[in-house]
């Protein structure tokens, strides 16, 4: 939860996902959409903001042979970068195989490397492709207007991929984040193909620590708080 | 005069002696647990827990909040775990701390109010009850508990008979004459009143033409409502003798002192807890500092100190 200091308007902190951990530091990635982000964009180095965090859970990384599939829609791609990085670190695969023995890791690397779908409205809004290169992931990019990558929504591209790779993918784990309608559609797709996975949700929230009960989502076990039990939920537990 | 002596911040609300006049407002502090990682609960005057009913309640569908200029609208819908679960799972945790535990509760009928008050009074460790007769997010018809003086009198009378604990009645600002409601509560046996609950409000998305809250209307809180709340505390102060717990948009020690001067014997912090979990501690420190600077040795000299 982040706010500018001593502000009455905007009043409440806003939830942001963490983009990247860089040792002691971390980065957030935001789009200027409202009052708080408008103030944020005018901040200069060494200006102060107020942050409480990290809060809530994160994506569970399940070790195994399966190749993770990451799907990010628009700004929803933000929390998936750190996930991709963690998956690679936890799979204990060096980001670059030693030049002398490329065969040592190359096979395993391909097995574990996440398949990463990134979608956005237009070229300008496609996030962090260069950063992904540094961890040797080549994403499957799509834009609604076709200005970069394949033309279409991230889900239409994912759907195409699914049809041609279904046998390979049936046991693989999905991770997704994006606008609500996208995640809802995705859950229909995954249900149809008996796929499972995790999604990160966003809701209006006031406190971020589980007290105000603002950010609830409907699940098979009743309302759960996005800030505390979430923001990551398994796809099957959300009632849309 | 011992100028450097720490000023006395103790206040009395009914049978309760609070170490300082700052408490957490119901609905903004969960059951205390949620904030315990951030706040030293031993430092604050009292914790008023999220409103409880006999049976658990699911609350309203989301979106449940929306921010408005210097305020927020909420329509949580009194989601709570129910009195039994609170006593079993949450109260033992709260009891570890050196603070007063005030339980906010509500019912859907006078009978339910009485039953809830009886059950809470029989539990060990609860110091006072705050009767919620003023939630703006309950179904139509419920609001009569807090807006029809006859019904208010009846329900407070009934609960008074059911408990020996300090009884606080939380008043609605959504009435024509809050001083009258304060008097009704006092006459019916309340030991104290707390005010204000949130003001009913509404916000609309002009593109979709839909209300921003699933519940359509919600309760407005935050700094935006503070002047209204201060005025209402002042009006009630003139009408009743029992202590008033003042609240509504307090975010700083200066805000809290305004309420004390208007006649509040204690203050509750609500929305500001969301903005910064340490707000209450800052306010307590700020009040103390103000008193030292102004050479005021006892908080009672601030309470009702308005000159006009």
Interface residues (C-beta under 8 A of the other chain):
Chain A: X3 X8 X9 X10 X11 X12 X13 X50 X52 X203 X204 X205 X206 X207 X209 X210 X211 X212 X213 X214 X215 X216 X217 X218 X222 X223 X228
Chain B: X27 X28 X29 X30 X34 X35 X37 X38 X50 X58 X59 X61 X62 X63 X64 X65 X66 X67 X69 X70 X71 X72 X74 X76 X79 X222 X223 X251 X271 X273 X274 X275 X276 X277
